[in-house]
Amino acid sequence: MGIPQPAFYIFKCEQSAPPGMPKPSCVTPETQDLFQYTAQKLMKEGIMMTAPIVRTSCMNRCAQGPIMLVEPGHTMYVGLNKEKIDRIITEHIIGGNVVEEYVIDSEMWDTAISPADAKKQMGM
C-alpha cells in the first residue's frame, strides 16, 4: 500500500514588507506567529499529513493579509487571526465546508485566467 497524497495543501503567505514600505504585509510583529499556530493546530488535530501547511512568498493580495490559500478549490482566506484559522481548520479542512465569510471578495479574486489567455492579453 502506498503513502496517500494530501487531501489539501494550505499555502500561507510569509512575506513581510521591508520597514518603511507603504505596501501592507502578511507578516508583521502582530501576525508573525500565525504560521506556527496553524502548524501546531494541524498537528494537534492529527491531520498534518493530509493537510500540510506550506510557506509561500507574496501572492499579490497584500491589502487583504494575512492570507492563506487552500487547495484544491483556489480558496483564499483573508484577514487571518487565530480564531479564523481555528474555524477554517475545523469547518473547511476537517468538515469540508468553505468558511465563506473569511473568503476574499470576488472583485479581488476573480475567475482564473489561463496562461495562454494571459499571453494574448499582453499582446505576446
N, C-alpha and C positions, 0 to 999 in steps of 0.2 A: 504494500500500500504506500502510495506517495505522500509527500507532505502537501497538505491543502494550501491553495493560494489564499491570500487575504480576501475577505468579503468587501472590505472598504480600505481605502487609503485616506488618511487625514493629513492634508498639506497645510502646515501652519507657517505663515509668513513670519520670519525672524529678522526682517530688515529694520535697521534703525538709521534714521537720517542723521548726518553729522550735526553737531551742535551749531545753532545759528541758522540752519537751513529753514526756509519758510514751509517746506513740504511737511505734512504730518507724518507720523511714524507709527508702524505697527508695534515697535518695541520701544518703550520708554521706561524710566525708572519705576513707574507705577505698574507697568504691564509686563515687565521682563520675566516674571515667574510663571506666565501662563503656559508656556511650552512644557515646563517641568510639571506643572499642576495637571495638565492634560495627560501627560505620560503616566504619572502616578495614578490618576483616576482609571486609566485603561488597564494598568497592572492590577490595581485593587479589584477591578471587575473581572479580571482573568481573561481579558479579550485582546490584549496587545498583539498576540499572534495573528488574529483575524482582522484587526483594525489598527495597523501600525500608524504612528504619527511621524511625519517627515518634515524636517526643517527646510524651508524654501527661502529664497530671496524675494525681492519685490514682485508682486502680481499686479501692480498698477491700479490698485484700488485704495491708495494711501489714505484718502479722506474718510474712508469707512472703517479704518483699522481700530483695533486689532482684528485681523481677518483669518479665516481658515477655509479651505476648500475641501469638500468631501466628495470622493469619487468611489463608485460610479454615481452619476447624476449631475455633475457640474454644480453642486450645491455650495454656494459661497455664503458663509455666515460672517456677519459684521458686528462691530461694536462689542467685541467679546469681553466677558469678565468670567469669574469662576462660576457664578450661578448659571449663566448661559451655557457654559461648557458642560456643567452637570446635566442640564436638560437635554442638550444635543446628544451627549453620550447615552443617556437613558432612553430618550424618545426616538432618536434617529438611528444611532448606531446599534443599539440593542433592540429597540422596539420597531424599527423600520418605518417610522413616520417623520417626515421632514418637519422641523420646528419653524413654521412659516414666518412667525413674527421676527425671527432673527436673520432671515434671508435677505440678501442685498436687493435693493429696489431694481426692478426690471430695466429702468432707464439707465442704470449704471452697469447692468449685466445682461445685455440683450442677447438674442439668439447668436449662436456661434457662427463664424464665417469660415469657410474652407480656405486653406492656404492658396488654392488655385484662384478663388474669387478675390482674395486679398491682393494677389499679384495683379489681377486685372484692374482693380480699383486704383492701384498705384501706377497704372499705365505701363506695366512691365510685361 
